[in-house]
């Protein structure tokens, strides 16, 4: 096999230094993996480092390399849609949905009695663990949900935030029973779920809350929620935060 000639071997001896430099640059360009450039621009194919650059390119407001890579891809993919509708309830829901957080928004005029004008309530139910090494409802998760709402809403709007975890419980009903039983959000009897706290991965400060049951929406105390969010005294008047563990029945 013949030895590959030097990059400047084809240039005449009288070639200028600039010409030799350009020749070497063109040679290095031939060695670049063109498919890697394509992959770096694809949300589905980019690796972790390239995905962070894509997040900056798409102006993602809230991004953390510690999230599972599947969630990071969804956040980057949803960024253009969120920016197109920023300041609307749709933008808040779309931004949280990318984090696998189900958002339910209630405007001030939708409550009875009506709330403070131009405010709204957000109930954010996490459907997946955002940080694999932490609890479902840890300070980092609460902070991410709070920041996402803050960066997606209109600047003039104040809101109440309720963060929770959604889990499904299999009742183990026989096929004949399921055909005759329609499960609703309110059941006649409350079914205890002993391992609920371990499934939810609640932080020690939250475990002191009430016992979970199905179906249940249990308010859990969050004494350090504002401290975890790092809210300034003036900002605490703009948002109220509580936690809830939501258990859903599935046949």
Secondary structure, 3 states (H helix, E strand, C coil): CCCCCCCCCCCCCCCCHHHHHHHHHHHHHHCCCHHHHHHHCCCCCCCHHHHHHHHHHCCCCCCCCCCCHHHHHHHHHHHHHHHHCCCCHHHHHHHHHHCCEEEEEEEHHHCCCCCCCCEEEEEEEECCCCCCCCCCCCHHHHHHHHHHHHHHCCCCCEEEEEEEEEEEEECCCCHHHHHHCCCCCCCCCCEECCCHHHHHCCCHHHHCCCCCEECEEEEECCCCHHHHHCCCHHHHCCEEEEEEEEEEEEC
